[in-house]
Amino acid sequence: MTADSRFMKRLYRLNDFSRLIRDFFISLPDMRGAHRKGLINSQFGERIMMAVTEVNGCRYCSYFHTQVSLKAGLDLEEIRHTLAGDFNQAPAEELPALLFAQHYAEYAGIPEPEMTDGLLKTYGQEKGGAIIGYIRAIMVGNAWGNALDSLRFRIKGKPNPEMTLGQEMGILIGPLVLMPYLAIGKLLGFAI
């Protein structure tokens, strides 16, 4: 499999992308709270991001989170392993979260309830909720990046049959519409 075809393996339709953004907004307070309390350090957060990115295959997120992971103190060998789905170099206490992150991505952001329950039982509601928030954040980034790649292939005359131009454009410009709408709705107390 070539590198370019790998990036095309995980595409999300516009309705799925809207759900991913909504879910991210729901989890944003959990992420912020955990960050303020130091429940998830930058290395752990980056491992989570890379575990999801490995499943979704977003090359933009792989590149970006490699750079951020290096700055956070992870060595290049561990980064390579993590981006290949190998968590042997990660701390043992992070393994349940990394495996859950993969599961979450494999199930397109709709994990099996018993898997979510297991994560929350392992880490507690606060830290587990923050882990889910990190996962949801990178899911949005991966979906956006892969839509950009799909559009790039379309421009080169190799459109992906699973996506339309409208789907690609909707995902690429959707955050400009959805994020303010969700933020205002949250501030005003509307259901998200």
C-alpha positions in Angstrom: 0.0 0.0 0.0 1.4 3.4 -0.9 1.6 6.2 1.5 -1.0 8.3 -0.4 -3.5 5.4 -0.5 -3.2 5.0 3.3 -4.4 8.5 3.9 -7.5 7.8 2.0 -8.6 4.9 4.1 -10.6 6.8 6.7 -13.0 9.3 5.4 -16.0 10.8 7.2 -19.1 12.1 5.6 -20.4 15.5 6.5 -23.0 14.2 8.9 -20.3 12.2 10.7 -18.1 15.2 10.8 -20.9 17.3 12.3 -21.3 14.7 15.0 -17.5 14.7 15.6 -17.5 18.4 16.1 -20.5 18.3 18.4 -18.9 15.6 20.5 -15.7 17.6 20.7 -17.6 20.6 22.0 -19.3 18.4 24.6 -15.9 17.2 25.8 -14.0 20.6 25.7 -14.7 21.5 29.3 -13.4 18.0 30.4 -10.2 18.6 28.5 -9.7 22.1 29.8 -10.3 21.0 33.4 -7.9 18.1 33.1 -5.2 20.3 31.6 -5.6 22.9 34.4 -5.3 20.1 37.0 -2.4 18.4 35.3 -4.4 15.1 35.0 -3.0 14.5 31.5 0.6 15.6 30.8 1.6 16.7 27.3 3.4 13.4 26.5 0.3 11.4 27.4 -1.9 13.8 25.4 0.4 13.4 22.4 0.3 9.6 22.6 -3.5 9.7 22.6 -3.4 12.0 19.5 -1.0 9.7 17.7 -2.9 6.5 18.6 -6.1 8.0 16.9 -4.1 9.4 14.0 -2.6 5.9 13.3 -6.1 4.5 12.7 -7.4 7.4 10.7 -4.2 7.9 8.7 -4.1 11.7 8.5 -0.7 12.7 7.3 -1.1 16.3 8.4 -1.9 15.3 11.9 1.0 12.7 11.9 3.4 15.4 10.9 2.1 18.0 13.3 1.9 15.7 16.3 5.4 14.3 15.6 6.7 17.8 15.9 4.7 18.5 19.1 5.6 15.1 20.6 9.3 15.9 20.1 8.9 19.2 21.8 7.1 17.4 24.6 10.1 15.2 25.2 9.1 11.9 23.4 11.9 10.4 21.5 11.6 9.7 17.7 11.7 6.0 18.1 8.7 6.0 20.4 6.9 8.4 18.1 7.5 6.1 15.1 6.2 3.1 17.1 3.2 4.9 18.3 2.3 6.1 14.8 2.6 2.4 13.8 0.1 1.3 16.5 2.8 -0.2 18.7 2.5 1.1 22.3 5.3 -1.1 23.8 7.3 2.0 24.7 4.4 3.9 26.4 4.0 3.8 30.1 1.9 0.8 31.2 -0.6 3.0 33.0 -1.4 4.7 29.7 -2.0 1.5 27.7 -5.8 1.2 28.4 -6.3 4.8 27.2 -4.2 4.2 24.0 -6.1 1.0 23.2 -9.4 2.8 23.8 -8.3 5.6 21.5 -7.7 3.1 18.7 -11.0 1.5 19.4 -12.8 4.9 19.3 -11.2 5.7 15.9 -11.9 2.2 14.5 -15.5 2.7 15.4 -15.7 6.1 13.8 -16.3 7.9 17.0 -19.1 5.6 18.3 -17.3 3.3 20.7 -18.9 0.2 22.2 -20.5 1.3 25.5 -18.6 -1.4 27.5 -15.3 0.0 26.2 -16.2 3.5 27.4 -17.4 2.1 30.7 -14.0 0.3 31.0 -12.1 3.4 30.3 -14.1 5.4 32.9 -13.7 2.6 35.5 -9.9 2.5 34.9 -9.3 6.3 35.0 -12.3 7.7 36.8 -14.9 10.0 35.4 -12.8 13.2 35.4 -9.6 11.8 33.8 -11.5 9.4 31.6 -13.7 12.2 30.3 -10.6 14.2 29.5 -9.1 11.3 27.6 -12.3 11.1 25.6 -12.0 14.8 24.9 -8.4 14.4 23.6 -9.6 11.6 21.3 -12.6 13.7 20.1 -10.3 16.7 19.3 -8.0 14.6 17.1 -10.9 12.9 15.4 -12.0 16.3 14.2 -8.5 17.1 13.0 -8.1 13.8 11.3 -11.4 14.0 9.5 -10.6 17.5 8.3 -7.1 16.6 7.1 -8.4 13.5 5.3 -11.1 15.6 3.5 -8.3 18.0 2.5 -6.4 15.1 1.0 -9.5 13.8 -0.7 -10.0 17.2 -2.3 -6.3 17.3 -3.3 -6.7 13.9 -5.1 -9.8 15.2 -6.8 -7.9 18.2 -8.1 -5.2 15.8 -9.5 -8.0 13.9 -11.4 -8.2 11.0 -8.9 -11.4 11.6 -7.0 -12.3 9.2 -4.3 -15.5 7.4 -5.2 -16.6 7.5 -1.5 -16.6 11.3 -1.4 -18.3 14.0 -3.4 -16.9 17.5 -3.9 -19.8 18.8 -1.8 -18.8 16.4 1.1 -15.2 17.5 0.9 -16.0 21.2 0.8 -18.6 20.8 3.5 -16.1 19.3 5.8 -13.4 21.8 5.0 -15.6 24.9 5.5 -18.0 23.3 8.0 -16.0 24.3 11.1 -16.4 27.9 10.1 -20.2 27.4 10.5 -20.6 24.6 13.0 -18.1 25.8 15.7 -19.6 29.3 16.2 -23.1 27.8 16.1 -22.2 25.2 18.8 -20.3 27.7 20.9 -23.2 30.1 20.9 -25.7 27.3 21.6 -23.6 26.2 24.6 -23.3 29.7 25.9 -27.1 30.2 25.6 -27.8 26.8 27.1 -29.3 25.2 24.0 -28.9 21.5 23.6 -25.9 20.5 21.5 
